[in-house]
Amino acid sequence: MRNELLVLVSVLLLSGCAVVEPGARGIKKSLGRVDGHLYQPGMVVYNPLTDAVTHMNIQQQTLEGECRPLTADQQQIVIKYRVQFRCPEAQLMNLYQNYSGDPYTSLVDPQIQEAFRQVVANHKADIVTKELTVIKNQVLASVRENVKGLVDVVDIPITHIDLPQVLQDAISQKQVMEQQSLQKQYELDKANKEAQITVANATAQAKAIQMQSDALQKSPSLIEYEKVKKWNGVLPQTVLGATGTLFQMK
């Protein structure tokens, strides 16, 4: 009988011990009421018949989420994101009592959903993919303001966005047209540049000819000099006589 009692006492003692892990804090509730004490990492003794110990994480956590907001032109898009957040130790008791012990589900995520709904409503669907950084920054600022420091929201990076198929096709077609327009503009610019080069070369050549002509007119001896430059050193084989008769030179 005595041994059985010892076993029962040992079982009760073991079941009444909880270990709070590093990176967490413990909150004990007795008969439905929080005792107001925040337990540090280590062992917490409690009565399993009347008490319960809840573990609250104070380390940075990363969770994934999804929302389906409407754009300014009433197109529903799908945005997938990650939420990086942590619960400040000073706010743990408040979060546990007022947000059912789960600050992400009851506080952070609803604020993120609402922020995406309001921000995306100001952007058209065909350019929303180009403005993801702007949207993310606006959402992050809104969430931080609304959670009022109860939770430290570090970042909300957008990981993926899905557009309606009709919109994807329209965007693809628009991109093709833009590429074609850029190609035509490139070809036009190239043709204009080549024309400018041709005109410049012709102008330079004409100017050089004019300068040479002016120089020849101003200096007759230059004409003789040019003749000498072009002479190949061979004397004429025939000469024209005074009577117009050709004579063969030997």
TAKANOR-V561169 format. One line per field, one symbol per residue. ss: DSSP state (h for helix, s for strand, l for the rest). burial: I if it has 16 or more other C-alpha atoms within 10 Angstrom, else O. Layout:
ss->???
burial->???
//
This chain:
ss->lhhhhhhhhhhhhhhlsssslllsssssssllsssssssllsssslllllssssssslllsssssssllslllllslsssssssssllhhhhhhhhhhllllhhhhhhhhhhhhhhhhhhlllllllhhhhhhhhhhhhhhhhhhhhllllssssllsssssllhhhhhhhhhhhhhhhhhhhhhhhhhhhhhhhhhhhhhhhhhhhhhhhhhhhhhhlhhhhhhhhhhhlllllllssslllllsssll
burial->OOOOOOOOOOOOOOOIOIIIOOOIIIIIIOOOOIOOOIIIOOOIOIOOOOIIIIIIIIOOOOOOOIIIIIIIOOIIIOIIIIIIIIIIIOOIIOIIOOOOIOIIOOIIIOIIIOIIIIIIIOIIIIOIOOOIOOIIOIIIOIIIOOOOOIIIIOIIIIOOIOIOOOOOOOIOOOOOOOOOOOOOOOOOOOOOOOOOOOOOOOOOOOOOOOOOOOOOOOOOOOOOOOOOOOOOOOOOOOOOOOOOOOOOOO
//
